[in-house]
Amino acid sequence: VDTKTITIGSPPEVEIAMISSFCDIGTIAPTATISNCDDPISTYAWTFVGADNPTTSNQITPGTITYNNTGTFTVGLAVTNSCGTTSDQTNFTIHNLPVIDAKNDGTHGVGEDLILDVNLISSDVPITSYAWSSPANTYSATGQSQTLGNTTSFNSGIYTVIATDGNGCSQTDATQV
């Protein structure tokens, strides 16, 4: 009686690590957990839909991938051994930054009120916070519009505001008083 050992392999297992969403344009460095299931991996086929550079990779770790646009993107990976191919994909979003314009209500005399305001030009989601700061950090406030009462020459200078939206994206602008 002849006995033979038969080994039955299976396709690899693959899971791409979650890619967190972020703001504005940028880069990602995707990774994956791969199990070869008793048979060596013969190919790795990464795809980066919407990426600027590169759009594909055949490396186990593809390195840095550049995205110069906002939107929702898909990263895919197909891993092959002699028993088959297994694929996974994950999506992530690159959010737009809010667009703001800081302004003030013009020239003032000593003792007059000064109004600081932010014009929200565009935002994908509502603004959740505004943070104002003044020259030499002598003034700070929150809110879209601020009134500084009884101004003096010490109120002159550049006032900066940071607007943060519900995605956690922030934009900074300033106004000269």
PEPE-V718652 format. One record per residue. SS is DSSP state (H for helix, E for strand, C for the rest). OMEGA is omega as a letter, one per 40 degrees, with the letter a starting at -180 (* if undefined). BURIAL is # if it has 9 or more other C-alpha atoms within 8 Angstrom, else .. Layout:
# PEPE-V718652
ss;omega;burial
SS;OMEGA;BURIAL
SS;OMEGA;BURIAL
This chain:
# PEPE-V718652
ss;omega;burial
C;i;.
C;i;.
C;i;.
C;i;.
C;i;.
C;i;.
C;i;.
C;a;.
C;i;.
C;i;#
C;i;#
C;i;#
E;a;#
E;i;#
E;i;#
E;i;#
C;i;#
C;i;.
C;a;#
C;i;.
C;i;.
E;a;.
E;i;#
C;a;#
C;a;#
E;a;.
E;i;.
E;i;.
C;a;.
C;i;#
C;i;.
E;i;#
E;a;.
E;i;.
E;a;.
C;i;#
C;i;#
C;i;.
C;a;#
C;i;.
C;i;#
C;i;.
E;i;.
E;a;#
E;i;#
E;i;#
E;a;#
E;a;#
C;i;.
C;i;.
C;i;#
C;a;#
E;e;.
C;i;#
C;i;#
E;i;.
E;i;#
C;i;#
C;i;.
C;i;.
C;a;.
C;a;#
C;a;.
C;i;.
E;a;#
E;i;#
E;a;#
C;i;.
C;i;.
C;i;#
E;i;.
E;a;.
E;i;#
E;i;#
E;a;#
E;i;#
E;i;#
E;a;#
E;a;#
E;i;#
E;a;#
C;a;#
C;i;#
E;a;#
E;i;#
E;a;#
E;i;#
E;i;#
E;i;#
E;i;#
E;i;#
E;a;#
E;i;#
E;a;#
E;i;#
C;i;#
C;i;#
C;i;#
E;a;#
E;i;#
E;i;#
E;a;#
E;i;#
E;a;#
C;i;.
C;a;.
C;a;.
C;i;.
C;i;.
C;i;.
C;i;.
C;i;#
C;i;#
E;i;#
E;i;#
E;a;#
E;i;#
E;i;#
E;i;.
E;a;#
E;i;.
E;i;.
C;i;#
C;a;.
C;a;.
C;i;.
E;a;#
E;i;.
E;i;#
E;i;#
E;a;#
E;i;#
E;a;#
C;i;#
H;i;#
H;i;.
H;i;.
C;a;.
C;i;.
E;a;#
E;i;.
E;a;#
C;a;#
C;a;.
E;a;.
E;i;#
E;i;.
E;a;#
C;i;.
C;a;.
C;i;#
C;i;#
H;i;.
H;i;.
H;i;.
C;i;#
C;a;.
E;i;#
E;a;#
E;i;#
E;i;#
E;i;#
E;a;#
E;a;#
E;a;#
C;i;#
C;a;.
C;i;.
C;a;#
E;i;#
E;a;#
E;i;#
E;a;#
E;i;#
E;a;#
E;i;#
C;*;#
